[in-house]
Amino acid sequence: MLRFEVSVEDLLRSRFALSPALDLCLLLRSLIGQGQPLPRAWAARLLPAFERLRRDTELDAALALQAPHGGPNFVAPPPRGLNQTWADDLAMIRATPLEAARLEFTTTATGPSARDPRVRAVLDSPDAVSRIAEAMDQAWHELLAADWLQLCAICERDVVHRVGVIGERGWATTIESLHPGIAWHSGGIEIDFFRGGTVRLTGDGLLLIPSVFVGHVAAHLEDPWPRTLVYPARGTAALWGEQEVPQPDTLTALVGRARARLLLALDAPASTSHLARSLAMAPGAVGDHLAILRGAGLLVRARSGRSVLYRRTPLGDALVVGSG
C-alpha cells in the first residue's frame, strides 16, 4: 500500500494541472502496446501516421525511453497549471542539459529497442535532446494536436466537477472519488493498489492531473515532479463512443438528439465552449440549444470567473434519470 501523509498546509497547496507532454507519452505507450488500450476506432485512425513517423523520423528513440509504468522526466516535465500548453512543454524539453538527459537514458533505455543501431545513434549523439524533442514535436502535431482541444475540454470539465465536490463535500470525498481503491484514512491518502510505503508531502501539497489516456491511477513520487496523482478524467467513456445516446429513446424523442447529448453531458457544470469542444458541436448551435433547455427549466447558469457555467436543474436531472 502507498500512503500520503497530508497536513493542513498540504491541503492548502494541493492543486490541479494539465500535462500535454504526459498525455503524449501516455498515447505513445498505448500505441506500442504498453499503456491503456485505445478504442479500436482511435487506434485505426492513428496507427498509419504513427507507423509512418517511426519510419521517417527518429520517434523510435523517444519510444525506446518509454516503459509500461514510466519514462524519463525530461520528456514529460512537471506542468505548472491548467493553462499548460505543448509549446510550454516542448521549450522545457529542449532546455534539458545533455548530461541530465543521459543520466535518465541509463535507467529508462534498457529494453531491446534501445539496442537498435538507429536508436543508439540518436541516444549517443551530442544533440540527442534536440533530436528527441523534434521527434516528439512531430508526433504531437500528427497524432494529438487535432484532438487536443476536445481532450482538454474533457479534462477541464473534470476539474470543474472536482472543485465543486471540494466545495460541497470536502477534500476527502474528492480524493476518494478518483478511484475505488483510494481512501482518506487517519489524516492521509491510502492507495491499496500501489506499493511505496509512506510518503510525506512536507507542505508542498499534492498535484492532481486528469487524463483521458489512463484507465487507472498513476503516481509520481520522485523529483523533479511534485508528489502527483494522474487519474482518469470523467467523460472519457463518452469520448471513446462508449456512451452514445440510444436511438430512439425517451429523452431523444422528447428534446431531440443534440439537446439530449447536452443534457447528458451536463452531469457536471460546463461552459458553452467546453461543451462544443467535448461534443464536437458548433459553439453557436450549442448556445442555441442551451438557451432552449434553460427556457424550459432544465438548466440554470452562473458565472464562474470569466466563464458562464451551465448545470442541470432538479427537473433536468429527473428527466435524464427517468429516461435511462
C-alpha positions as CSV (number, residue, x, y, z in Angstrom):
1,M,0.0,0.0,0.0
2,L,1.0,3.6,-0.7
3,R,0.1,6.3,1.9
4,F,0.5,10.0,1.5
5,E,0.7,11.8,4.9
6,V,-1.3,15.0,4.4
7,S,-1.1,18.1,6.6
8,V,-3.4,21.2,6.6
9,E,-0.7,23.0,4.8
10,D,-0.6,20.3,2.1
11,L,-4.4,20.7,1.5
12,L,-3.9,24.5,1.1
13,R,-1.2,23.9,-1.5
14,S,-2.8,21.0,-3.4
15,R,-3.9,21.9,-7.0
16,F,-4.9,20.6,-10.4
17,A,-2.9,20.8,-13.7
18,L,-3.0,19.5,-17.2
19,S,0.0,18.0,-18.9
20,P,0.1,17.8,-22.7
21,A,3.5,16.2,-22.7
22,L,2.5,13.5,-20.3
23,D,-0.6,12.8,-22.3
24,L,1.5,12.5,-25.4
25,C,3.8,10.0,-23.7
26,L,0.7,8.0,-22.5
27,L,-0.7,8.0,-26.0
28,L,2.7,6.7,-27.4
29,R,2.8,3.9,-24.8
30,S,-0.7,2.9,-25.8
31,L,0.2,2.8,-29.5
32,I,3.2,0.5,-28.8
33,G,1.0,-1.7,-26.6
34,Q,2.5,-0.7,-23.2
35,G,-0.4,1.5,-21.9
36,Q,-4.1,1.8,-21.7
37,P,-5.6,0.2,-24.9
38,L,-7.1,2.7,-27.2
39,P,-10.6,2.2,-28.6
40,R,-10.4,0.4,-31.9
41,A,-11.6,3.3,-34.0
42,W,-9.0,5.7,-32.5
43,A,-6.2,3.1,-32.9
44,A,-7.2,2.5,-36.5
45,R,-7.2,6.3,-37.2
46,L,-3.8,6.9,-35.6
47,L,-1.7,3.8,-36.4
48,P,-0.9,4.7,-40.0
49,A,0.5,8.0,-39.1
50,F,2.3,6.5,-36.1
51,E,4.0,3.8,-38.2
52,R,5.0,6.4,-40.8
53,L,6.5,8.6,-38.1
54,R,8.5,5.6,-36.9
55,R,9.8,5.0,-40.4
56,D,10.5,8.6,-41.4
57,T,11.5,10.3,-38.1
58,E,13.6,9.5,-35.0
59,L,10.5,8.7,-33.0
60,D,11.8,5.2,-32.1
61,A,14.5,6.9,-30.0
62,A,11.7,8.6,-27.9
63,L,9.8,5.3,-27.8
64,A,12.8,3.4,-26.5
65,L,12.7,5.6,-23.4
66,Q,9.1,4.6,-22.5
67,A,8.1,1.7,-20.3
68,P,4.7,0.4,-19.2
69,H,4.9,2.3,-15.9
70,G,7.1,5.3,-16.6
71,G,9.7,7.1,-18.7
72,P,12.3,9.8,-18.4
73,N,11.2,13.0,-16.6
74,F,12.7,15.3,-19.2
75,V,10.2,14.3,-21.9
76,A,7.3,14.9,-19.6
77,P,8.3,17.9,-17.4
78,P,6.1,18.8,-14.4
79,P,3.2,21.1,-15.5
80,R,2.7,24.5,-13.9
81,G,-1.1,24.6,-14.0
82,L,-4.3,24.3,-16.0
83,N,-3.0,26.5,-18.8
84,Q,0.0,24.4,-19.7
85,T,0.5,24.1,-23.5
86,W,2.5,21.8,-25.7
87,A,4.7,24.8,-26.6
88,D,5.5,25.2,-22.8
89,D,6.4,21.6,-22.5
90,L,8.5,21.5,-25.7
91,A,10.5,24.5,-24.6
92,M,11.3,22.7,-21.3
93,I,12.2,19.5,-23.1
94,R,14.6,21.3,-25.4
95,A,16.2,23.1,-22.5
96,T,17.2,19.9,-20.8
97,P,21.0,19.7,-20.3
98,L,22.5,16.7,-22.2
99,E,24.2,15.4,-19.1
100,A,20.8,15.2,-17.3
101,A,19.1,13.5,-20.2
102,R,21.9,10.9,-20.4
103,L,21.5,10.1,-16.8
104,E,17.9,9.3,-17.5
105,F,18.8,7.2,-20.6
106,T,20.8,4.9,-18.4
107,T,17.7,4.0,-16.3
108,T,15.0,4.1,-19.0
109,A,16.6,3.0,-22.3
110,T,17.1,-0.6,-21.1
111,G,14.9,-2.6,-23.4
112,P,15.7,-4.4,-26.7
113,S,14.6,-1.4,-28.7
114,A,17.3,0.7,-27.1
115,R,20.0,-1.5,-28.8
116,D,18.7,-0.8,-32.3
117,P,21.5,0.9,-34.2
118,R,19.2,3.8,-35.3
119,V,18.1,4.4,-31.8
120,R,21.5,4.1,-30.3
121,A,22.9,6.6,-32.8
122,V,20.4,9.2,-31.6
123,L,20.9,8.5,-27.9
124,D,24.7,8.6,-28.1
125,S,24.7,11.8,-30.2
126,P,25.7,15.2,-28.8
127,D,22.4,16.6,-30.0
128,A,20.2,13.8,-28.5
129,V,17.9,16.1,-26.7
130,S,17.1,18.3,-29.7
131,R,16.6,15.2,-31.9
132,I,14.2,13.6,-29.4
133,A,12.4,16.9,-28.9
134,E,11.9,17.2,-32.7
135,A,10.5,13.7,-33.0
136,M,8.1,14.3,-30.1
137,D,7.0,17.6,-31.7
138,Q,6.2,15.8,-34.9
139,A,4.3,13.2,-33.0
140,W,2.3,15.8,-31.2
141,H,1.3,17.5,-34.4
142,E,0.5,14.3,-36.3
143,L,-1.2,12.3,-33.5
144,L,-2.6,14.5,-30.8
145,A,-2.9,18.2,-31.8
146,A,-6.1,17.8,-33.8
147,D,-7.9,16.2,-30.8
148,W,-6.3,18.3,-28.0
149,L,-9.0,20.9,-27.7
150,Q,-11.6,18.2,-27.3
151,L,-9.5,16.2,-24.8
152,C,-8.5,19.4,-22.9
153,A,-12.2,20.3,-22.6
154,I,-13.0,17.0,-21.0
155,C,-10.2,17.4,-18.5
156,E,-11.1,21.0,-17.7
157,R,-14.7,19.9,-17.1
158,D,-13.4,17.2,-14.8
159,V,-11.5,19.8,-12.8
160,V,-14.6,22.0,-12.6
161,H,-16.5,19.0,-11.2
162,R,-13.8,18.1,-8.6
163,V,-13.6,21.7,-7.4
164,G,-17.3,21.7,-6.9
165,V,-17.1,18.5,-4.9
166,I,-14.4,20.1,-2.7
167,G,-16.7,23.0,-2.0
168,E,-19.7,20.8,-1.2
169,R,-18.2,17.8,0.5
170,G,-14.5,18.4,1.1
171,W,-11.2,17.0,0.0
172,A,-11.7,13.6,1.5
173,T,-14.7,12.8,-0.7
174,T,-12.9,14.4,-3.8
175,I,-9.8,12.2,-3.3
176,E,-11.9,9.0,-2.8
177,S,-13.9,9.7,-5.9
178,L,-10.8,9.4,-8.1
179,H,-10.8,5.6,-7.8
180,P,-12.4,2.9,-5.7
181,G,-9.1,1.8,-4.3
182,I,-8.2,5.2,-2.9
183,A,-9.4,6.1,0.7
184,W,-8.9,9.0,3.1
185,H,-7.9,7.5,6.4
186,S,-6.4,9.0,9.6
187,G,-5.1,12.2,8.0
188,G,-3.7,10.5,4.9
189,I,-4.5,9.2,1.5
190,E,-4.2,5.4,1.2
191,I,-3.9,3.7,-2.2
192,D,-4.3,0.0,-1.9
193,F,-3.1,-1.0,-5.4
194,F,0.4,0.7,-5.1
195,R,3.4,-0.3,-3.2
196,G,5.6,2.5,-1.8
197,G,5.1,2.7,2.0
198,T,4.5,6.1,3.5
199,V,5.3,9.4,1.6
200,R,5.2,12.7,3.4
201,L,4.1,15.7,1.3
202,T,6.0,18.1,3.7
203,G,3.8,21.1,3.0
204,D,4.1,21.0,-0.8
205,G,0.7,19.7,-1.5
206,L,-0.5,17.1,-4.0
207,L,-0.7,17.7,-7.7
208,L,-3.8,16.2,-9.4
209,I,-3.8,15.6,-13.2
210,P,-6.8,14.3,-15.1
211,S,-6.1,12.4,-18.3
212,V,-8.1,10.6,-21.0
213,F,-5.3,8.1,-21.6
214,V,-5.2,6.4,-18.2
215,G,-7.6,3.7,-17.1
216,H,-6.2,3.5,-13.6
217,V,-4.5,6.0,-11.3
218,A,-0.7,6.6,-11.7
219,A,1.6,8.3,-9.2
220,H,4.8,10.4,-9.4
221,L,6.8,10.1,-6.2
222,E,10.2,11.4,-7.2
223,D,11.8,14.8,-8.0
224,P,11.6,16.9,-10.1
225,W,7.9,16.2,-10.1
226,P,5.9,17.2,-7.0
227,R,4.0,14.3,-5.5
228,T,1.4,13.6,-8.1
229,L,-1.7,11.5,-8.9
230,V,-2.7,11.1,-12.5
231,Y,-6.3,9.9,-12.7
232,P,-8.9,9.1,-15.4
233,A,-11.0,12.1,-16.4
234,R,-14.7,11.9,-16.1
235,G,-16.4,11.8,-19.6
236,T,-13.7,9.7,-21.2
237,A,-16.2,6.9,-21.9
238,A,-18.3,9.3,-23.9
239,L,-15.2,10.4,-25.9
240,W,-14.5,6.9,-26.9
241,G,-18.1,6.4,-28.1
242,E,-19.0,4.0,-25.3
243,Q,-22.0,6.0,-24.0
244,E,-23.9,7.0,-27.1
245,V,-27.4,8.4,-26.6
246,P,-29.7,5.4,-27.6
247,Q,-31.7,5.8,-30.8
248,P,-34.6,6.1,-30.4
249,D,-35.1,6.7,-26.7
250,T,-37.4,8.7,-24.5
251,L,-35.1,11.7,-23.9
252,T,-34.1,11.9,-27.6
253,A,-37.7,11.7,-28.7
254,L,-38.7,14.4,-26.2
255,V,-36.0,17.0,-26.7
256,G,-34.1,15.9,-29.8
257,R,-30.7,14.2,-30.2
258,A,-28.5,17.3,-29.8
259,R,-30.2,18.6,-26.7
260,A,-30.3,15.1,-25.3
261,R,-26.5,14.9,-25.7
262,L,-26.1,18.3,-24.0
263,L,-28.3,17.3,-21.0
264,L,-26.4,14.0,-20.6
265,A,-23.1,15.8,-20.8
266,L,-24.1,18.3,-18.1
267,D,-23.7,15.9,-15.2
268,A,-21.1,18.4,-14.2
269,P,-21.1,22.2,-14.8
270,A,-19.6,23.3,-18.2
271,S,-19.4,26.3,-20.4
272,T,-20.6,26.6,-23.9
273,S,-17.0,26.3,-25.3
274,H,-16.3,23.2,-23.2
275,L,-19.4,21.5,-24.4
276,A,-18.7,22.5,-28.0
277,R,-15.2,21.0,-27.9
278,S,-16.0,17.9,-25.9
279,L,-19.1,17.0,-28.1
280,A,-17.6,18.3,-31.4
281,M,-20.5,20.6,-31.9
282,A,-20.5,24.2,-33.3
283,P,-20.5,26.8,-30.4
284,G,-23.4,28.7,-31.9
285,A,-25.5,25.6,-32.1
286,V,-24.6,24.7,-28.5
287,G,-25.6,28.2,-27.4
288,D,-28.9,28.0,-29.1
289,H,-29.8,24.6,-27.6
290,L,-28.7,25.7,-24.1
291,A,-31.0,28.7,-24.3
292,I,-33.9,26.5,-25.2
293,L,-33.1,24.0,-22.4
294,R,-32.7,26.8,-20.0
295,G,-36.0,28.4,-21.0
296,A,-37.7,25.0,-20.4
297,G,-36.4,25.0,-16.8
298,L,-33.9,22.1,-17.4
299,L,-30.8,24.2,-16.9
300,V,-29.5,27.1,-14.9
301,R,-26.4,29.2,-15.5
302,A,-24.0,31.0,-13.2
303,R,-20.8,33.0,-13.8
304,S,-17.5,31.4,-12.5
305,G,-14.6,33.8,-13.1
306,R,-14.6,34.6,-16.8
307,S,-16.8,31.7,-17.8
308,V,-20.6,31.1,-17.6
309,L,-21.2,27.6,-16.5
310,Y,-24.5,25.6,-17.2
311,R,-25.8,22.9,-15.0
312,R,-28.9,20.8,-14.8
313,T,-31.8,21.7,-12.5
314,P,-33.5,19.1,-10.4
315,L,-36.1,18.9,-13.2
316,G,-33.3,18.3,-15.7
317,D,-31.8,15.6,-13.5
318,A,-35.2,13.9,-13.2
319,L,-35.7,14.0,-16.9
320,V,-32.3,12.3,-17.5
321,V,-32.7,9.7,-14.8
322,G,-36.3,9.0,-15.8
323,S,-35.2,8.4,-19.4
324,G,-32.5,5.9,-18.6
